[in-house]
Amino acid sequence: MVFPAPPAPRLTPAQKQAAKDKQLRKNVLALMEGVSAMAEWFSQPPSPRKSAASVAPAPAPPPAVQLKPFDIQDIPATMGKLRMLVSAAMMERWFRGQLNYSPTEKDEQGGLNQKGQPYPPSMIDKSLITMDWVLRYERARVAVRGTDGTTRLHTWNGVVDVSPKSEDACDTAPTRLLVARVKKIFRGQGE
């Protein structure tokens, strides 16, 4: 059978005071030794300093690279260097064009400029971006052809199904014309 350890003897108040005094003496001695070491350090002669002639100067920082200021008009040339030829041509056309914007989304859908008039013919370019160019990109092919094999066209009025079975879905002449043009492109006859 295992018995618990006997309780520690209780210290009398005199013993407690003696332990405190002993710890106080120990702390005072440590403090005095520290002060003595510091006084000895202060009384030593200063270490010889290195003269300015013996210290090597820090190397000069490399000169800052001077860059030619980049202007927004430089973007098309940069795009051309990056082989973004169609994007560069679009941006050049945009910079050369006259101020023309639609104040609201409804005006943009209706093709109306800031004066409430239809976009002038000089602002509409149908030769830069062709459907053949757009369909070179997988994302565009999926958006137009869909993953289910149907051919659809995204317009301001929504998505128009331009599959061969949807001839009757084209209820307006412009939409029928557009659908015929898209089908012609998909058959490989170009624009």
Residue frames as a rotation matrix with the C-alpha (Angstrom) as fourth column:
MET 1
0.582 0.813 0.000 0.00
0.813 -0.582 0.000 0.00
0.000 0.000 -1.000 0.00
VAL 2
-0.434 -0.712 0.553 1.29
0.718 -0.643 -0.265 3.48
0.544 0.282 0.790 -0.95
PHE 3
0.246 0.466 -0.850 0.94
0.883 -0.469 -0.001 6.27
-0.400 -0.750 -0.527 1.51
PRO 4
0.751 0.035 0.659 0.79
0.400 -0.818 -0.413 9.94
0.525 0.574 -0.628 0.52
ALA 5
-0.342 -0.935 0.091 3.81
0.573 -0.284 -0.768 12.11
0.745 -0.210 0.633 1.29
PRO 6
0.002 0.339 -0.941 3.61
0.961 -0.260 -0.091 13.93
-0.275 -0.904 -0.326 4.59
PRO 7
0.844 0.358 0.399 2.69
0.468 -0.856 -0.222 17.60
0.262 0.374 -0.890 4.33
ALA 8
-0.118 -0.911 0.395 5.55
0.477 -0.401 -0.782 20.12
0.871 0.096 0.482 4.21
PRO 9
-0.197 0.038 -0.980 6.32
0.970 -0.138 -0.201 21.63
-0.143 -0.990 -0.009 7.59
ARG 10
0.733 0.517 0.441 4.85
0.552 -0.832 0.059 25.05
0.398 0.200 -0.895 8.10
LEU 11
-0.403 -0.893 0.198 7.29
0.645 -0.431 -0.632 27.92
0.650 -0.127 0.750 8.48
THR 12
0.143 0.363 -0.921 7.01
0.907 -0.421 -0.025 30.18
-0.396 -0.831 -0.389 11.42
PRO 13
0.958 0.244 0.152 6.82
0.285 -0.879 -0.382 33.94
0.041 0.409 -0.912 10.82
ALA 14
0.514 -0.841 -0.167 10.42
-0.433 -0.423 0.796 34.31
-0.740 -0.337 -0.582 11.96
GLN 15
-0.205 -0.581 0.787 11.56
0.421 0.674 0.607 31.67
-0.884 0.456 0.106 9.44
LYS 16
0.517 0.481 0.709 9.59
0.848 -0.175 -0.500 33.41
-0.116 0.859 -0.498 6.64
GLN 17
0.968 -0.168 -0.187 11.24
-0.161 -0.985 0.055 36.75
-0.194 -0.023 -0.981 7.50
ALA 18
0.142 -0.973 0.183 14.69
-0.233 0.147 0.961 35.13
-0.962 -0.179 -0.206 7.52
ALA 19
-0.050 -0.100 0.994 14.09
0.817 0.569 0.098 33.65
-0.575 0.816 0.053 4.02
LYS 20
0.844 0.402 0.355 13.02
0.532 -0.711 -0.460 37.08
0.067 0.577 -0.814 2.73
ASP 21
0.756 -0.610 -0.239 16.09
-0.393 -0.714 0.580 38.75
-0.524 -0.345 -0.779 4.22
LYS 22
-0.073 -0.800 0.595 18.38
0.210 0.571 0.794 36.13
-0.975 0.183 0.127 2.68
GLN 23
0.218 0.234 0.948 16.82
0.958 0.136 -0.254 36.73
-0.189 0.963 -0.194 -0.80
LEU 24
0.989 0.150 -0.006 17.12
0.148 -0.981 -0.124 40.50
-0.024 0.122 -0.992 -0.32
ARG 25
0.378 -0.922 -0.082 20.85
-0.322 -0.214 0.922 40.21
-0.868 -0.323 -0.378 0.53
LYS 26
-0.155 -0.405 0.901 21.37
0.644 0.650 0.403 38.03
-0.749 0.643 0.160 -2.55
ASN 27
0.567 0.467 0.679 19.63
0.822 -0.382 -0.423 40.61
0.061 0.798 -0.600 -4.80
VAL 28
0.940 -0.253 -0.231 21.57
-0.178 -0.937 0.300 43.55
-0.293 -0.241 -0.925 -3.29
LEU 29
0.066 -0.967 0.247 24.89
-0.040 0.245 0.969 41.74
-0.997 -0.073 -0.022 -3.84
ALA 30
-0.029 -0.012 1.000 23.99
0.919 0.393 0.031 41.03
-0.393 0.919 -0.001 -7.50
LEU 31
0.878 0.389 0.280 23.07
0.465 -0.832 -0.302 44.69
0.115 0.395 -0.911 -7.98
MET 32
0.694 -0.679 -0.241 26.36
-0.332 -0.598 0.729 45.84
-0.639 -0.426 -0.641 -6.40
GLU 33
-0.146 -0.754 0.641 28.36
0.402 0.546 0.735 43.51
-0.904 0.365 0.223 -8.66
GLY 34
0.308 0.353 0.884 26.57
0.950 -0.068 -0.304 44.92
-0.047 0.933 -0.356 -11.72
VAL 35
0.999 0.045 -0.023 27.24
0.046 -0.998 0.040 48.52
-0.021 -0.041 -0.999 -10.65
SER 36
0.359 -0.933 0.021 30.89
-0.189 -0.051 0.981 47.66
-0.914 -0.356 -0.194 -9.97
ALA 37
-0.140 -0.387 0.911 31.32
0.775 0.530 0.344 46.09
-0.617 0.754 0.226 -13.43
MET 38
0.645 0.432 0.630 29.74
0.737 -0.571 -0.363 49.13
0.203 0.698 -0.687 -15.05
ALA 39
0.904 -0.366 -0.223 32.00
-0.212 -0.835 0.508 51.50
-0.372 -0.412 -0.832 -13.09
GLU 40
0.014 -0.933 0.360 35.05
0.168 0.357 0.919 49.49
-0.986 0.047 0.162 -14.18
TRP 41
0.093 0.090 0.992 33.86
0.973 0.204 -0.110 49.69
-0.213 0.975 -0.069 -17.82
PHE 42
0.933 0.302 0.197 33.48
0.334 -0.929 -0.158 53.50
0.135 0.213 -0.968 -17.50
SER 43
0.684 -0.705 -0.188 36.99
-0.278 -0.489 0.827 53.89
-0.675 -0.513 -0.530 -16.10
GLN 44
0.114 -0.644 0.756 38.64
0.735 0.567 0.372 52.13
-0.668 0.514 0.539 -19.06
PRO 45
-0.569 -0.324 -0.756 40.17
-0.230 -0.820 0.524 54.35
-0.789 0.472 0.392 -21.74
PRO 46
0.501 0.815 -0.290 37.96
-0.511 0.008 -0.860 54.73
-0.698 0.579 0.421 -24.83
SER 47
0.234 -0.378 0.896 38.65
0.628 0.762 0.158 52.34
-0.742 0.525 0.416 -27.68
PRO 48
-0.688 -0.538 -0.486 40.52
-0.001 -0.670 0.742 53.93
-0.725 0.511 0.461 -30.56
ARG 49
0.470 0.875 -0.118 38.13
-0.044 -0.110 -0.993 55.24
-0.882 0.472 -0.013 -33.17
LYS 50
-0.061 -0.421 0.905 38.69
0.922 0.324 0.213 54.63
-0.383 0.847 0.368 -36.80
SER 51
-0.533 -0.172 -0.829 39.66
-0.030 -0.975 0.222 57.78
-0.846 0.143 0.514 -38.59
ALA 52
0.514 0.789 -0.336 37.61
-0.318 -0.188 -0.929 58.98
-0.796 0.585 0.154 -41.54
ALA 53
0.054 -0.584 -0.810 40.57
-0.997 -0.070 -0.016 58.22
-0.047 0.808 -0.587 -43.84
SER 54
-0.858 -0.459 0.230 40.75
-0.465 0.885 0.031 54.57
-0.218 -0.080 -0.973 -42.75
VAL 55
-0.197 0.869 0.454 37.03
0.132 0.482 -0.866 53.93
-0.971 -0.111 -0.210 -43.22
ALA 56
-0.913 -0.079 0.400 36.14
0.395 0.069 0.916 53.14
-0.100 0.994 -0.031 -46.82
PRO 57
-0.627 0.740 -0.245 33.28
-0.693 -0.673 -0.258 55.22
-0.355 0.008 0.935 -48.09
ALA 58
-0.077 0.709 0.701 30.07
0.103 0.705 -0.702 53.39
-0.992 0.018 -0.127 -48.74
PRO 59
-0.800 -0.214 0.561 29.65
0.549 0.119 0.828 52.55
-0.244 0.969 0.022 -52.41
ALA 60
-0.732 0.539 -0.417 27.49
-0.573 -0.818 -0.052 55.02
-0.370 0.201 0.907 -54.25
PRO 61
0.024 0.802 0.596 24.04
0.050 0.595 -0.802 53.73
-0.998 0.049 -0.026 -55.12
PRO 62
-0.600 -0.227 0.767 23.64
0.730 0.236 0.641 52.78
-0.327 0.945 0.024 -58.75
PRO 63
-0.906 0.282 -0.317 22.22
-0.349 -0.920 0.179 55.59
-0.241 0.273 0.932 -60.84
ALA 64
-0.106 0.957 0.271 18.47
-0.056 0.267 -0.962 55.46
-0.993 -0.117 0.025 -61.25
VAL 65
-0.660 -0.042 0.751 17.36
0.692 0.356 0.628 54.18
-0.294 0.933 -0.206 -64.61
GLN 66
-0.592 0.445 -0.672 15.83
-0.412 -0.884 -0.221 57.00
-0.692 0.146 0.707 -66.59
LEU 67
-0.429 0.551 0.716 12.68
0.744 0.665 -0.066 55.81
-0.513 0.504 -0.695 -68.33
LYS 68
-0.944 0.217 0.249 11.07
0.036 -0.682 0.730 57.61
0.328 0.698 0.636 -71.19
PRO 69
-0.589 0.800 0.119 7.67
-0.489 -0.236 -0.840 58.92
-0.643 -0.553 0.530 -70.08
PHE 70
-0.867 0.354 0.350 4.91
0.488 0.745 0.455 56.62
-0.099 0.565 -0.819 -71.32
ASP 71
-0.701 0.651 -0.291 2.00
-0.652 -0.751 -0.108 58.36
-0.289 0.114 0.950 -72.99
ILE 72
0.015 0.804 0.594 -1.41
-0.151 0.589 -0.794 56.81
-0.988 -0.078 0.130 -73.61
GLN 73
0.683 0.217 -0.697 -0.81
-0.679 -0.162 -0.716 57.41
-0.268 0.963 0.037 -77.33
ASP 74
-0.371 -0.896 -0.246 2.12
-0.927 0.374 0.035 54.91
0.060 0.241 -0.969 -77.09
ILE 75
-0.095 0.379 0.921 -0.21
-0.516 0.773 -0.371 52.01
-0.852 -0.510 0.122 -76.26
PRO 76
0.878 0.465 -0.117 -1.01
-0.347 0.447 -0.824 50.98
-0.331 0.764 0.554 -79.88
ALA 77
0.322 -0.838 -0.441 2.70
-0.751 0.058 -0.658 50.79
0.576 0.543 -0.611 -80.78
THR 78
-0.524 -0.487 0.699 3.35
-0.832 0.469 -0.296 48.69
-0.184 -0.737 -0.651 -77.69
MET 79
0.334 0.725 0.602 0.44
-0.432 0.686 -0.586 46.40
-0.838 -0.064 0.543 -78.56
GLY 80
0.835 -0.077 -0.544 1.91
-0.523 0.191 -0.830 46.01
0.168 0.979 0.119 -82.05
LYS 81
-0.200 -0.979 -0.033 5.28
-0.866 0.192 -0.461 45.00
0.458 -0.063 -0.887 -80.58
LEU 82
-0.538 0.088 0.838 3.45
-0.596 0.663 -0.452 42.40
-0.596 -0.743 -0.305 -78.48
ARG 83
-0.988 0.122 -0.095 1.83
-0.009 0.568 0.823 41.04
0.155 0.814 -0.560 -81.70
MET 84
-0.302 0.940 -0.157 -1.65
0.621 0.069 -0.781 42.24
-0.723 -0.333 -0.605 -80.70
LEU 85
-0.929 -0.265 0.259 -2.22
0.362 -0.502 0.785 43.60
-0.078 0.823 0.562 -84.17
VAL 86
-0.207 0.928 0.309 -6.02
0.646 -0.108 0.756 43.79
0.735 0.356 -0.577 -84.20
SER 87
0.460 0.347 -0.817 -6.12
0.875 -0.333 0.351 45.38
-0.150 -0.877 -0.457 -80.75
ALA 88
-0.484 -0.715 -0.505 -3.46
0.542 -0.698 0.469 47.90
-0.687 -0.046 0.725 -81.80
ALA 89
-0.834 0.224 0.505 -5.44
0.407 -0.368 0.836 48.79
0.373 0.902 0.216 -84.94
MET 90
0.213 0.966 -0.146 -8.64
0.814 -0.093 0.573 49.23
0.540 -0.241 -0.806 -82.87
MET 91
0.299 -0.134 -0.945 -6.90
0.784 -0.529 0.324 51.53
-0.544 -0.838 -0.053 -80.42
GLU 92
-0.809 -0.587 -0.039 -5.29
0.434 -0.641 0.633 53.60
-0.396 0.495 0.773 -83.19
ARG 93
-0.490 0.722 0.489 -8.73
0.540 -0.189 0.820 53.98
0.684 0.666 -0.297 -84.79
TRP 94
0.429 0.670 -0.606 -10.19
0.887 -0.183 0.425 55.00
0.174 -0.720 -0.672 -81.47
PHE 95
-0.139 -0.563 -0.815 -7.51
0.646 -0.675 0.356 57.66
-0.750 -0.477 0.458 -80.92
ARG 96
-0.942 -0.250 0.226 -8.00
0.327 -0.519 0.790 59.05
-0.080 0.817 0.570 -84.45
GLY 97
-0.275 0.934 0.229 -11.81
0.820 0.104 0.563 59.18
0.502 0.343 -0.794 -84.13
GLN 98
-0.414 0.257 0.873 -13.98
-0.279 -0.949 0.147 62.03
0.866 -0.183 0.465 -83.02
LEU 99
-0.916 0.155 0.371 -15.47
-0.364 0.073 -0.929 62.32
-0.170 -0.985 -0.010 -79.56
ASN 100
-0.171 0.870 -0.463 -18.42
-0.640 0.260 0.723 59.97
0.749 0.420 0.512 -79.53
TYR 101
-0.992 -0.100 -0.079 -20.09
-0.006 0.654 -0.756 58.28
0.127 -0.750 -0.649 -76.59
SER 102
-0.088 0.989 -0.121 -23.49
0.186 0.135 0.973 57.12
0.979 0.063 -0.196 -75.41
PRO 103
-0.421 -0.106 0.901 -24.56
-0.712 -0.577 -0.400 58.72
0.562 -0.810 0.167 -72.13
THR 104
0.077 0.505 0.860 -26.74
-0.877 0.445 -0.183 55.78
-0.475 -0.740 0.477 -71.05
GLU 105
-0.721 -0.297 0.626 -26.85
-0.096 0.938 0.334 52.06
-0.686 0.181 -0.705 -71.63
LYS 106
0.268 0.898 0.350 -30.20
0.450 0.205 -0.869 52.47
-0.852 0.390 -0.349 -73.39
ASP 107
0.673 -0.099 -0.733 -28.61
-0.563 -0.711 -0.421 54.99
-0.480 0.696 -0.534 -75.80
GLU 108
-0.436 -0.899 -0.041 -25.74
-0.756 0.341 0.559 52.58
-0.488 0.275 -0.828 -76.40
GLN 109
-0.450 0.361 0.817 -28.17
0.333 0.916 -0.222 49.77
-0.829 0.172 -0.532 -77.22
GLY 110
0.627 0.776 0.065 -29.99
0.408 -0.257 -0.876 52.10
-0.663 0.576 -0.478 -79.58
GLY 111
-0.047 -0.751 0.659 -26.76
0.998 -0.001 0.069 53.30
-0.051 0.660 0.749 -81.21
LEU 112
0.792 0.377 0.481 -27.27
0.400 -0.915 0.059 56.92
0.462 0.145 -0.875 -80.11
ASN 113
-0.276 -0.960 0.046 -24.39
0.657 -0.223 -0.720 59.26
0.702 -0.169 0.692 -79.39
GLN 114
-0.656 -0.085 -0.750 -24.12
0.709 -0.410 -0.574 62.03
-0.259 -0.908 0.329 -76.76
LYS 115
-0.900 0.343 -0.267 -26.29
-0.397 -0.900 0.181 64.32
-0.178 0.269 0.946 -78.92
GLY 116
-0.132 0.893 0.431 -29.10
-0.248 0.391 -0.886 61.75
-0.960 -0.224 0.170 -79.16
GLN 117
0.439 0.217 -0.872 -28.34
-0.885 -0.059 -0.461 61.09
-0.151 0.974 0.166 -82.84
PRO 118
0.977 -0.123 0.174 -27.40
0.147 0.980 -0.132 57.77
-0.154 0.155 0.976 -84.44
TYR 119
0.170 -0.985 -0.041 -23.68
0.224 -0.002 0.975 57.07
-0.960 -0.175 0.220 -84.57
PRO 120
0.469 -0.055 -0.881 -22.21
-0.771 -0.512 -0.379 58.68
-0.431 0.857 -0.283 -87.69
PRO 121
0.994 -0.058 -0.089 -21.02
-0.002 0.830 -0.558 56.20
0.107 0.555 0.825 -90.36
SER 122
0.296 -0.952 0.079 -17.44
-0.429 -0.206 -0.880 57.42
0.854 0.227 -0.469 -89.86
MET 123
-0.149 -0.329 0.933 -17.53
-0.989 0.034 -0.146 56.00
0.016 -0.944 -0.330 -86.32
ILE 124
0.629 0.414 0.658 -18.63
-0.433 0.889 -0.146 52.51
-0.645 -0.193 0.739 -87.36
ASP 125
-0.208 -0.766 -0.609 -15.90
-0.977 0.190 0.095 50.22
0.043 0.615 -0.788 -88.68
LYS 126
0.742 0.559 0.369 -16.97
-0.558 0.821 -0.122 46.77
-0.371 -0.115 0.921 -89.77
SER 127
0.706 -0.499 -0.502 -13.60
-0.293 0.439 -0.849 45.78
0.644 0.747 0.163 -91.20
LEU 128
-0.178 -0.855 0.487 -11.34
-0.873 -0.091 -0.479 45.63
0.454 -0.510 -0.731 -88.14
ILE 129
-0.615 0.055 0.787 -13.13
-0.532 0.708 -0.465 42.92
-0.582 -0.704 -0.406 -86.18
THR 130
-0.253 0.511 -0.822 -14.43
-0.797 0.372 0.477 40.06
0.549 0.775 0.313 -88.28
MET 131
0.701 0.578 0.418 -16.31
-0.711 0.612 0.345 36.98
-0.057 -0.539 0.840 -87.15
ASP 132
0.698 -0.529 -0.483 -13.46
0.160 0.772 -0.616 34.84
0.698 0.352 0.623 -88.47
TRP 133
-0.329 -0.859 0.392 -11.04
-0.240 -0.325 -0.915 36.66
0.913 -0.395 -0.100 -86.18
VAL 134
-0.018 0.407 0.913 -13.37
-0.986 -0.157 0.051 36.35
0.164 -0.900 0.405 -83.17
LEU 135
0.873 0.488 0.024 -13.92
-0.487 0.865 0.125 32.62
0.040 -0.121 0.992 -83.75
ARG 136
0.140 -0.895 -0.423 -10.18
-0.208 0.391 -0.897 31.94
0.968 0.213 -0.131 -83.60
TYR 137
-0.689 -0.371 0.622 -10.59
-0.634 -0.107 -0.766 32.05
0.351 -0.923 -0.161 -79.82
GLU 138
-0.768 0.324 -0.552 -12.03
0.369 0.929 0.032 29.04
0.524 -0.179 -0.833 -77.99
ARG 139
-0.740 0.488 -0.462 -13.99
0.366 -0.284 -0.886 31.19
-0.564 -0.825 0.031 -75.56
ALA 140
-0.495 0.561 -0.664 -15.78
-0.735 -0.678 -0.025 32.92
-0.464 0.475 0.747 -78.42
ARG 141
-0.668 0.240 -0.705 -16.49
-0.425 0.655 0.625 29.64
0.611 0.717 -0.335 -80.22
VAL 142
-0.783 0.394 -0.480 -18.08
0.606 0.657 -0.449 28.21
0.139 -0.643 -0.754 -77.07
ALA 143
-0.634 0.553 -0.540 -20.11
0.006 -0.695 -0.719 31.40
-0.773 -0.459 0.437 -76.57
VAL 144
-0.386 0.486 -0.784 -21.43
-0.902 -0.378 0.209 31.29
-0.195 0.788 0.585 -80.14
ARG 145
-0.404 0.193 -0.894 -21.67
-0.478 0.789 0.386 27.57
0.780 0.584 -0.226 -80.78
GLY 146
0.428 0.548 0.719 -22.37
-0.896 0.154 0.416 26.46
0.117 -0.822 0.557 -77.24
THR 147
-0.615 -0.660 0.431 -21.31
-0.732 0.682 0.001 23.25
-0.295 -0.315 -0.902 -75.61
ASP 148
-0.084 0.681 0.728 -24.46
-0.078 0.723 -0.686 21.44
-0.993 -0.114 -0.008 -76.71
GLY 149
-0.600 -0.258 0.757 -23.77
0.657 0.381 0.651 21.93
-0.456 0.888 -0.059 -80.43
THR 150
0.531 0.812 0.243 -26.39
0.826 -0.431 -0.364 24.63
-0.190 0.394 -0.899 -81.00
THR 151
-0.594 -0.657 0.465 -25.36
0.739 -0.673 -0.008 27.87
0.318 0.339 0.885 -82.61
ARG 152
0.512 0.766 -0.388 -26.51
0.856 -0.495 0.151 30.99
-0.076 -0.410 -0.909 -80.84
LEU 153
-0.314 -0.536 0.784 -25.86
0.568 -0.768 -0.297 34.67
0.761 0.352 0.545 -81.08
HIS 154
-0.132 0.203 -0.970 -25.75
0.924 -0.331 -0.194 37.02
-0.360 -0.922 -0.144 -78.10
THR 155
-0.295 0.129 0.947 -27.44
0.541 -0.794 0.277 40.35
0.788 0.594 0.164 -78.84
TRP 156
-0.882 0.033 0.470 -28.65
-0.334 -0.748 -0.574 43.31
0.332 -0.663 0.671 -76.79
ASN 157
0.002 0.992 0.123 -32.09
-0.922 -0.046 0.384 41.72
0.387 -0.114 0.915 -76.77
GLY 158
0.489 0.129 0.863 -30.87
-0.615 0.752 0.236 38.38
-0.618 -0.646 0.447 -75.47
VAL 159
-0.620 -0.704 0.348 -29.61
-0.318 0.630 0.709 35.14
-0.718 0.329 -0.614 -76.95
VAL 160
0.384 0.686 -0.618 -30.85
-0.877 0.062 -0.476 34.18
-0.288 0.725 0.626 -80.42
ASP 161
0.034 -0.305 0.952 -30.68
0.043 0.952 0.303 30.51
-0.999 0.030 0.045 -81.42
VAL 162
0.194 -0.028 -0.981 -29.33
-0.901 -0.400 -0.166 30.42
-0.388 0.916 -0.103 -84.98
SER 163
-0.581 -0.312 0.752 -29.33
-0.105 0.945 0.311 26.64
-0.807 0.102 -0.581 -85.40
PRO 164
-0.966 0.200 -0.166 -30.76
-0.156 0.068 0.985 25.35
0.208 0.977 -0.034 -88.73
LYS 165
-0.498 0.824 -0.270 -33.93
0.801 0.556 0.220 24.21
0.332 -0.106 -0.937 -86.96
SER 166
-0.169 0.403 -0.899 -34.65
0.722 -0.570 -0.392 27.73
-0.670 -0.716 -0.195 -85.67
GLU 167
-0.762 -0.122 0.636 -35.41
0.601 -0.498 0.625 29.48
0.240 0.859 0.453 -88.98
ASP 168
0.105 0.927 0.360 -38.80
0.567 -0.353 0.744 30.64
0.817 0.126 -0.562 -87.73
ALA 169
0.301 -0.023 -0.953 -37.40
0.933 -0.201 0.299 32.03
-0.198 -0.979 -0.039 -84.46
CYS 170
-0.771 -0.617 -0.161 -35.93
0.548 -0.770 0.326 35.01
-0.325 0.163 0.932 -86.33
ASP 171
0.134 0.991 0.003 -38.90
0.897 -0.120 -0.425 37.35
-0.420 0.059 -0.905 -86.29
THR 172
0.649 0.083 -0.756 -37.28
-0.090 -0.978 -0.186 40.54
-0.755 0.189 -0.628 -87.61
ALA 173
0.966 -0.250 0.071 -35.54
0.093 0.077 -0.993 41.24
0.243 0.965 0.098 -90.90
PRO 174
0.336 -0.910 0.245 -32.24
-0.836 -0.408 -0.367 42.43
0.434 -0.081 -0.897 -89.31
THR 175
0.097 -0.279 0.955 -32.11
-0.737 0.625 0.258 39.32
-0.669 -0.729 -0.145 -87.14
ARG 176
0.831 0.235 0.504 -32.81
0.133 0.796 -0.590 37.06
-0.540 0.558 0.630 -90.15
LEU 177
0.819 -0.573 -0.036 -30.04
-0.264 -0.320 -0.910 38.82
0.509 0.755 -0.414 -92.06
LEU 178
0.108 -0.797 0.594 -27.63
-0.990 -0.143 -0.011 38.42
0.094 -0.587 -0.804 -89.16
VAL 179
0.348 0.088 0.933 -28.52
-0.408 0.911 0.066 34.76
-0.844 -0.404 0.353 -88.69
ALA 180
0.985 0.013 0.173 -27.96
0.150 0.438 -0.886 34.08
-0.088 0.899 0.430 -92.40
ARG 181
0.547 -0.831 0.100 -24.57
-0.588 -0.466 -0.660 35.78
0.596 0.302 -0.744 -92.20
VAL 182
0.038 -0.500 0.865 -23.52
-0.933 0.293 0.210 33.79
-0.359 -0.815 -0.455 -89.12
LYS 183
0.649 0.254 0.717 -24.58
-0.073 0.959 -0.274 30.52
-0.758 0.125 0.641 -90.78
LYS 184
0.939 -0.340 -0.055 -22.59
-0.068 -0.027 -0.997 31.45
0.337 0.940 -0.048 -93.87
ILE 185
0.184 -0.910 0.372 -19.50
-0.919 -0.294 -0.263 31.99
0.348 -0.293 -0.890 -91.69
PHE 186
0.095 -0.131 0.987 -19.97
-0.702 0.694 0.160 28.67
-0.706 -0.708 -0.027 -89.92
ARG 187
0.887 0.215 0.408 -20.23
0.121 0.745 -0.656 26.86
-0.446 0.632 0.635 -93.24
GLY 188
0.042 -0.992 0.117 -16.76
0.589 0.119 0.799 28.23
-0.807 0.035 0.590 -93.99
GLN 189
0.353 0.139 0.925 -17.75
0.913 -0.266 -0.308 30.72
0.203 0.954 -0.221 -96.66
GLY 190
-0.683 -0.710 -0.174 -16.23
0.730 -0.654 -0.198 33.65
0.027 -0.262 0.965 -94.72
GLU 191
-0.182 0.606 -0.775 -17.69
0.383 -0.682 -0.623 37.09
-0.905 -0.411 -0.108 -94.49
